[in-house]
């Protein structure tokens, strides 16, 4: 594959996933990732700060998507309904990404360093969501609780999705998990 070919970022992501699965995250170098992708190390570093970040490139896009959905929700909507609508948007982001998501999840689960980075990503997402809810006029404690609950719903639905066959899709599992949360908080035992 020539260096001039398009989609360098996608090629780097795929090469990294393959190598991490074959050798483990700790035993894979940036040089090996770049070579597998048919690129140079310099090109790798134009796209990522280090070999961890190749797996977390979508974090900014995910945050922008959910924060934008919170901001765009009708002013009369309750915080939990706004969070549910934001999670609906998340489901669309992962359409046709099941294989990548499953491989990425397996690589992260196999590395303590990557699990820590994933937790940091989720904490950053919760902080951004809480700030978005506060901008909507939601009191700080309610904003933080709603954001943390939304992140928990996302994590649980995502883990169910990648542990299965990809069916039902992530959007369905997000709706189902949110319904379960609403049922639990209303005193019912199920959706």
Backbone as CSV, one residue per row, in Angstrom:
resi,resn,N_x,N_y,N_z,CA_x,CA_y,CA_z,C_x,C_y,C_z
1,UNK,0.854,-1.176,0.000,0.000,0.000,0.000,0.893,1.230,0.000
2,UNK,0.658,2.136,-0.903,1.488,3.325,-1.020,1.154,4.373,0.013
3,UNK,2.138,5.195,0.313,1.953,6.249,1.312,0.973,7.311,0.862
4,UNK,0.782,7.447,-0.434,-0.098,8.486,-0.964,-1.559,8.088,-0.895
5,UNK,-1.843,6.827,-0.605,-3.232,6.376,-0.604,-4.017,7.070,0.501
6,UNK,-5.308,7.273,0.264,-6.137,8.020,1.225,-6.401,7.253,2.517
7,UNK,-7.032,7.969,3.453,-7.479,7.432,4.729,-6.331,6.957,5.615
8,UNK,-5.325,7.782,5.753,-4.188,7.424,6.603,-4.648,7.132,8.027
9,UNK,-5.546,7.943,8.554,-6.014,7.739,9.931,-6.685,6.375,10.093
10,UNK,-7.564,6.040,9.169,-8.240,4.746,9.229,-7.269,3.589,9.096
11,UNK,-6.295,3.742,8.233,-5.278,2.700,8.072,-4.455,2.537,9.333
12,UNK,-4.116,3.648,9.974,-3.364,3.574,11.235,-4.194,2.903,12.329
13,UNK,-5.470,3.256,12.415,-6.347,2.628,13.415,-6.416,1.122,13.204
14,UNK,-6.627,0.710,11.961,-6.746,-0.719,11.664,-5.429,-1.443,11.948
15,UNK,-4.321,-0.852,11.535,-3.015,-1.473,11.783,-2.753,-1.603,13.281
16,UNK,-3.072,-0.562,14.032,-2.864,-0.607,15.480,-3.720,-1.698,16.113
17,UNK,-4.981,-1.770,15.737,-5.859,-2.810,16.293,-5.326,-4.208,16.001
18,UNK,-4.901,-4.421,14.779,-4.373,-5.734,14.409,-3.140,-6.085,15.235
19,UNK,-2.216,-5.140,15.320,-0.982,-5.400,16.060,-1.231,-5.548,17.554
20,UNK,-2.101,-4.728,18.112,-2.408,-4.847,19.532,-3.038,-6.203,19.830
21,UNK,-3.879,-6.677,18.924,-4.516,-7.982,19.114,-3.493,-9.110,18.983
22,UNK,-2.555,-8.963,18.054,-1.541,-10.001,17.828,-0.472,-10.020,18.919
23,UNK,0.041,-8.842,19.288,1.216,-8.745,20.157,0.937,-8.148,21.525
24,UNK,-0.205,-7.514,21.657,-0.502,-6.784,22.883,-0.100,-5.324,22.726
25,UNK,-0.793,-4.462,23.426,-0.520,-3.030,23.351,0.919,-2.712,23.751
26,UNK,1.344,-3.275,24.883,2.662,-2.951,25.432,3.805,-3.378,24.515
27,UNK,3.590,-4.422,23.712,4.658,-4.965,22.868,4.630,-4.451,21.434
28,UNK,3.829,-3.451,21.169,3.717,-2.889,19.826,4.312,-1.485,19.809
29,UNK,5.084,-1.183,18.777,5.698,0.141,18.666,4.988,0.981,17.612
30,UNK,5.193,2.275,17.707,4.664,3.199,16.700,5.239,2.857,15.334
31,UNK,6.507,2.523,15.277,7.147,2.178,14.006,6.447,0.982,13.359
32,UNK,6.085,-0.010,14.154,5.397,-1.187,13.624,3.998,-0.834,13.107
33,UNK,3.314,0.031,13.828,1.982,0.453,13.394,2.076,1.186,12.066
34,UNK,2.996,2.138,11.998,3.159,2.915,10.763,3.536,2.007,9.592
35,UNK,4.455,1.080,9.815,4.874,0.168,8.751,3.711,-0.700,8.286
36,UNK,2.927,-1.219,9.223,1.781,-2.066,8.848,0.769,-1.270,8.030
37,UNK,0.628,0.018,8.338,-0.310,0.878,7.613,0.271,1.390,6.298
38,UNK,1.559,1.119,6.055,2.196,1.608,4.839,2.515,3.090,4.908
39,UNK,2.774,3.572,6.127,3.041,4.991,6.352,4.335,5.169,7.137
40,UNK,4.719,6.401,7.335,5.916,6.688,8.119,5.530,7.018,9.563
41,UNK,6.518,6.947,10.438,6.273,7.348,11.831,5.855,8.813,11.892
42,UNK,6.452,9.615,11.046,6.101,11.036,11.020,4.609,11.224,10.720
43,UNK,4.096,10.452,9.776,2.664,10.516,9.466,1.843,10.076,10.669
44,UNK,2.294,9.028,11.359,1.600,8.584,12.563,1.463,9.754,13.539
45,UNK,2.564,10.436,13.791,2.549,11.520,14.782,1.809,12.768,14.293
46,UNK,1.550,12.874,13.018,0.674,13.946,12.542,-0.774,13.672,12.943
47,UNK,-1.107,12.410,13.100,-2.473,12.015,13.431,-2.682,11.740,14.918
48,UNK,-1.647,11.318,15.620,-1.790,10.925,17.034,-0.565,11.328,17.835
49,UNK,-0.799,11.676,19.086,0.305,12.053,19.970,1.119,10.828,20.391
50,UNK,0.454,9.693,20.572,1.145,8.471,20.973,0.310,7.258,20.589
51,UNK,0.812,6.085,20.880,0.134,4.870,20.425,-1.160,4.588,21.187
52,UNK,-1.357,5.189,22.341,-2.639,5.046,23.050,-3.735,5.800,22.328
53,UNK,-3.401,7.005,21.897,-4.425,7.907,21.357,-5.026,7.431,20.046
54,UNK,-4.376,6.509,19.363,-4.963,5.985,18.130,-6.297,5.306,18.430
55,UNK,-6.455,4.789,19.639,-7.692,4.118,20.035,-8.754,5.078,20.569
56,UNK,-8.373,6.317,20.843,-9.282,7.250,21.490,-9.602,8.463,20.625
57,UNK,-9.376,8.335,19.348,-9.589,9.453,18.429,-11.042,9.898,18.373
58,UNK,-11.971,8.993,18.588,-13.388,9.329,18.502,-13.950,10.001,19.738
59,UNK,-13.156,10.137,20.787,-13.662,10.710,22.041,-14.154,12.137,21.860
60,UNK,-13.431,12.934,21.132,-13.844,14.315,20.902,-15.135,14.394,20.111
61,UNK,-15.248,13.554,19.103,-16.462,13.516,18.287,-17.662,13.055,19.116
62,UNK,-17.458,12.062,19.975,-18.521,11.577,20.851,-18.983,12.684,21.792
63,UNK,-18.043,13.378,22.404,-18.379,14.474,23.316,-19.136,15.574,22.587
64,UNK,-18.644,15.971,21.418,-19.340,17.011,20.640,-20.767,16.594,20.297
65,UNK,-20.938,15.343,19.945,-22.256,14.842,19.571,-23.239,14.916,20.739
66,UNK,-22.850,14.399,21.903,-23.795,14.385,23.028,-24.005,15.772,23.612
67,UNK,-22.974,16.572,23.695,-23.125,17.938,24.199,-24.014,18.741,23.253
68,UNK,-23.827,18.553,21.954,-24.684,19.222,20.974,-26.133,18.787,21.093
69,UNK,-26.357,17.506,21.340,-27.727,17.009,21.497,-28.377,17.582,22.755
70,UNK,-27.605,17.714,23.824,-28.130,18.319,25.062,-28.509,19.773,24.790
71,UNK,-27.646,20.496,24.120,-27.904,21.907,23.831,-29.110,22.093,22.910
72,UNK,-29.323,21.170,21.994,-30.395,21.301,21.013,-31.758,20.818,21.512
73,UNK,-31.794,20.191,22.672,-33.055,19.649,23.189,-34.023,20.770,23.552
74,UNK,-35.308,20.498,23.457,-36.298,21.511,23.825,-36.123,21.958,25.282
75,UNK,-36.280,23.244,25.546,-36.087,23.754,26.906,-37.013,23.109,27.941
76,UNK,-38.164,22.651,27.521,-39.124,22.069,28.464,-38.825,20.614,28.824
77,UNK,-37.897,19.966,28.119,-37.598,18.554,28.367,-36.887,18.380,29.708
78,UNK,-37.224,17.306,30.394,-36.565,17.007,31.671,-35.121,16.583,31.410
79,UNK,-34.232,16.759,32.385,-32.839,16.364,32.179,-32.676,14.902,31.752
80,UNK,-33.427,13.988,32.362,-33.261,12.583,32.004,-33.759,12.310,30.589
81,UNK,-34.806,13.018,30.149,-35.280,12.850,28.774,-34.291,13.458,27.775
82,UNK,-33.662,14.538,28.162,-32.612,15.133,27.326,-31.446,14.152,27.198
83,UNK,-31.083,13.521,28.323,-29.993,12.545,28.291,-30.367,11.373,27.393
84,UNK,-31.599,10.908,27.473,-32.054,9.804,26.617,-31.953,10.185,25.143
85,UNK,-32.352,11.408,24.807,-32.266,11.875,23.418,-30.803,11.961,22.963
86,UNK,-29.938,12.417,23.858,-28.510,12.495,23.514,-27.948,11.100,23.247
87,UNK,-28.369,10.125,24.035,-27.900,8.753,23.824,-28.420,8.180,22.502
88,UNK,-29.591,8.607,22.089,-30.103,8.197,20.769,-29.119,8.631,19.679
89,UNK,-28.592,9.843,19.822,-27.607,10.346,18.859,-26.348,9.490,18.870
90,UNK,-25.939,9.048,20.057,-24.743,8.213,20.183,-24.916,6.923,19.393
91,UNK,-26.106,6.349,19.465,-26.354,5.112,18.734,-26.076,5.250,17.251
92,UNK,-26.384,6.407,16.688,-26.144,6.615,15.257,-24.650,6.690,14.937
93,UNK,-23.867,7.179,15.893,-22.419,7.304,15.676,-21.757,5.931,15.485
94,UNK,-22.347,4.910,16.095,-21.738,3.588,16.065,-22.344,2.645,15.021
95,UNK,-23.272,3.155,14.214,-23.807,2.315,13.145,-22.656,1.874,12.245
96,UNK,-22.649,0.639,11.868,-21.623,0.069,10.981,-20.224,0.098,11.584
97,UNK,-20.111,0.196,12.903,-18.787,0.213,13.546,-18.637,-0.942,14.538
98,UNK,-19.497,-1.941,14.454,-19.485,-3.022,15.434,-18.147,-3.745,15.474
99,UNK,-17.629,-4.182,14.336,-16.373,-4.944,14.333,-15.231,-4.123,14.932
100,UNK,-15.129,-2.869,14.515,-14.091,-2.004,15.067,-14.279,-1.835,16.577
101,UNK,-15.506,-1.559,16.998,-15.777,-1.341,18.420,-15.449,-2.578,19.243
102,UNK,-15.807,-3.730,18.724,-15.537,-4.977,19.456,-14.033,-5.232,19.575
103,UNK,-13.304,-5.036,18.480,-11.851,-5.228,18.515,-11.198,-4.229,19.467
104,UNK,-11.622,-2.984,19.375,-11.065,-1.931,20.232,-11.327,-2.254,21.691
105,UNK,-12.536,-2.680,22.007,-12.896,-3.015,23.376,-12.012,-4.149,23.918
106,UNK,-11.785,-5.175,23.101,-10.944,-6.297,23.522,-9.514,-5.841,23.813
107,UNK,-8.988,-4.972,22.970,-7.630,-4.461,23.182,-7.561,-3.655,24.478
108,UNK,-8.551,-2.806,24.700,-8.563,-1.976,25.912,-8.687,-2.842,27.154
109,UNK,-9.549,-3.839,27.120,-9.735,-4.710,28.280,-8.471,-5.490,28.627
110,UNK,-7.602,-5.721,27.658,-6.385,-6.491,27.882,-5.239,-5.662,28.460
111,UNK,-5.433,-4.359,28.623,-4.346,-3.483,29.072,-4.808,-2.564,30.192
112,UNK,-4.137,-2.641,31.333,-4.473,-1.758,32.459,-4.296,-0.289,32.067
113,UNK,-3.260,0.016,31.318,-3.011,1.394,30.898,-4.149,1.925,30.027
114,UNK,-4.644,1.084,29.130,-5.738,1.511,28.250,-7.067,1.577,28.994
115,UNK,-7.279,0.680,29.952,-8.503,0.763,30.768,-8.520,2.069,31.550
116,UNK,-7.365,2.462,32.057,-7.272,3.737,32.771,-7.592,4.897,31.834
117,UNK,-7.070,4.865,30.629,-7.338,5.928,29.654,-8.823,5.974,29.295
118,UNK,-9.451,4.807,29.189,-10.884,4.748,28.883,-11.696,5.372,30.031
119,UNK,-11.295,5.111,31.267,-11.980,5.715,32.415,-11.826,7.239,32.402
120,UNK,-10.662,7.711,32.037,-10.438,9.157,31.933,-11.339,9.740,30.853
121,UNK,-11.459,9.046,29.734,-12.326,9.497,28.647,-13.779,9.579,29.127
122,UNK,-14.229,8.576,29.842,-15.613,8.577,30.340,-15.826,9.691,31.368
123,UNK,-14.835,9.943,32.214,-14.940,11.036,33.192,-15.001,12.390,32.486
124,UNK,-14.225,12.547,31.437,-14.255,13.793,30.665,-15.602,13.980,29.977
125,UNK,-16.160,12.902,29.475,-17.473,12.957,28.848,-18.528,13.375,29.876
126,UNK,-18.482,12.776,31.064,-19.441,13.124,32.118,-19.301,14.594,32.514
127,UNK,-18.076,15.092,32.615,-17.856,16.499,32.975,-18.416,17.428,31.899
128,UNK,-18.204,17.089,30.644,-18.728,17.913,29.544,-20.254,17.891,29.533
129,UNK,-20.832,16.733,29.788,-22.294,16.637,29.853,-22.852,17.443,31.020
130,UNK,-22.222,17.327,32.175,-22.692,18.086,33.346,-22.658,19.584,33.049
131,UNK,-21.599,20.042,32.416,-21.495,21.461,32.059,-22.604,21.850,31.083
132,UNK,-22.912,20.986,30.127,-23.979,21.264,29.163,-25.336,21.351,29.875
133,UNK,-25.563,20.481,30.838,-26.812,20.546,31.600,-26.883,21.813,32.455
134,UNK,-25.763,22.210,33.033,-25.756,23.456,33.819,-26.067,24.657,32.930
135,UNK,-25.556,24.642,31.700,-25.868,25.727,30.755,-27.358,25.769,30.429
136,UNK,-28.037,24.650,30.570,-29.486,24.594,30.352,-30.249,25.065,31.592
137,UNK,-29.525,25.379,32.666,-30.169,25.837,33.883,-30.431,24.734,34.898
138,UNK,-29.927,23.543,34.651,-30.094,22.442,35.597,-29.133,22.688,36.765
139,UNK,-29.619,22.589,38.013,-28.736,22.779,39.164,-27.545,21.812,39.121
140,UNK,-26.439,22.229,39.701,-25.170,21.506,39.584,-25.267,20.034,39.990
141,UNK,-25.895,19.748,41.125,-25.974,18.358,41.574,-26.809,17.526,40.613
142,UNK,-27.955,18.042,40.198,-28.806,17.317,39.252,-28.094,17.149,37.908
143,UNK,-27.352,18.155,37.495,-26.605,18.080,36.234,-25.557,16.971,36.306
144,UNK,-24.819,16.924,37.416,-23.780,15.894,37.579,-24.399,14.503,37.645
145,UNK,-25.492,14.355,38.388,-26.149,13.050,38.494,-26.676,12.580,37.138
146,UNK,-27.288,13.475,36.397,-27.819,13.117,35.081,-26.691,12.715,34.142
147,UNK,-25.616,13.473,34.148,-24.476,13.174,33.277,-23.855,11.824,33.637
148,UNK,-23.625,11.602,34.913,-23.025,10.327,35.343,-23.938,9.158,35.024
149,UNK,-25.248,9.344,35.209,-26.198,8.283,34.875,-26.172,8.000,33.374
150,UNK,-26.103,9.044,32.573,-26.041,8.865,31.126,-24.797,8.116,30.698
151,UNK,-23.662,8.438,31.299,-22.413,7.738,30.976,-22.509,6.282,31.414
152,UNK,-23.117,6.029,32.566,-23.290,4.644,33.026,-24.180,3.864,32.065
153,UNK,-25.262,4.470,31.613,-26.149,3.823,30.634,-25.359,3.508,29.364
154,UNK,-24.569,4.464,28.904,-23.764,4.242,27.702,-22.813,3.064,27.907
155,UNK,-22.067,3.057,29.005,-21.083,1.999,29.252,-21.736,0.622,29.301
156,UNK,-22.845,0.521,30.014,-23.511,-0.771,30.160,-24.062,-1.247,28.818
157,UNK,-24.711,-0.360,28.093,-25.249,-0.740,26.782,-24.119,-1.106,25.823
158,UNK,-23.045,-0.335,25.840,-21.909,-0.602,24.953,-21.302,-1.967,25.257
159,UNK,-21.103,-2.270,26.534,-20.511,-3.557,26.914,-21.423,-4.718,26.513
160,UNK,-22.717,-4.546,26.645,-23.657,-5.583,26.191,-23.556,-5.757,24.685
161,UNK,-23.432,-4.644,23.969,-23.368,-4.674,22.516,-22.134,-5.414,22.023
162,UNK,-20.957,-5.050,22.542,-19.727,-5.683,22.054,-19.575,-7.122,22.546
163,UNK,-20.262,-7.478,23.634,-20.210,-8.856,24.125,-21.109,-9.782,23.315
164,UNK,-22.026,-9.205,22.559,-22.968,-9.999,21.775,-22.553,-10.112,20.330
165,UNK,-23.540,-10.218,19.482,-23.306,-10.410,18.056,-23.445,-9.113,17.263
166,UNK,-23.737,-8.014,17.965,-23.988,-6.751,17.278,-25.468,-6.516,17.067
167,UNK,-26.270,-7.529,17.348,-27.730,-7.425,17.259,-28.307,-7.725,18.619
168,UNK,-29.186,-6.949,19.143,-29.676,-5.716,18.552,-28.575,-4.665,18.477
169,UNK,-28.858,-3.611,17.739,-27.853,-2.569,17.566,-27.680,-1.758,18.855
170,UNK,-26.644,-0.958,18.880,-26.332,-0.175,20.071,-27.462,0.776,20.423
171,UNK,-28.087,1.389,19.438,-29.174,2.324,19.712,-30.292,1.634,20.492
172,UNK,-30.632,0.426,20.101,-31.670,-0.336,20.808,-31.254,-0.608,22.253
173,UNK,-30.011,-1.026,22.451,-29.531,-1.332,23.795,-29.445,-0.074,24.660
174,UNK,-29.137,1.063,24.054,-29.128,2.321,24.797,-30.536,2.673,25.266
175,UNK,-31.513,2.537,24.387,-32.912,2.800,24.777,-33.355,1.855,25.886
176,UNK,-33.020,0.592,25.731,-33.400,-0.414,26.721,-32.762,-0.130,28.084
177,UNK,-31.487,0.215,28.080,-30.790,0.514,29.335,-31.327,1.783,29.991
178,UNK,-31.658,2.790,29.182,-32.240,4.014,29.736,-33.610,3.724,30.331
179,UNK,-34.397,2.896,29.667,-35.716,2.525,30.203,-35.558,1.791,31.533
180,UNK,-34.553,0.946,31.629,-34.292,0.230,32.878,-33.905,1.205,33.991
181,UNK,-33.068,2.181,33.673,-32.689,3.186,34.668,-33.920,3.958,35.133
182,UNK,-34.756,4.382,34.188,-35.971,5.125,34.553,-36.871,4.259,35.431
183,UNK,-36.961,2.968,35.116,-37.801,2.073,35.926,-37.239,1.938,37.341
184,UNK,-35.945,1.787,37.452,-35.308,1.653,38.767,-35.514,2.914,39.596
185,UNK,-35.345,4.067,38.990,-35.460,5.321,39.748,-36.913,5.677,40.077
186,UNK,-37.849,5.063,39.353,-39.265,5.323,39.665,-39.824,4.315,40.661
187,UNK,-38.994,3.355,41.071,-39.430,2.370,42.050,-39.964,1.104,41.442
188,UNK,-39.993,0.996,40.109,-40.410,-0.235,39.449,-39.187,-1.126,39.297
189,UNK,-39.407,-2.407,39.099,-38.284,-3.326,38.989,-37.852,-3.602,37.554
190,UNK,-38.542,-3.087,36.583,-38.172,-3.319,35.178,-38.846,-2.310,34.285
191,UNK,-38.421,-2.242,33.012,-38.987,-1.238,32.096,-40.452,-1.497,31.784
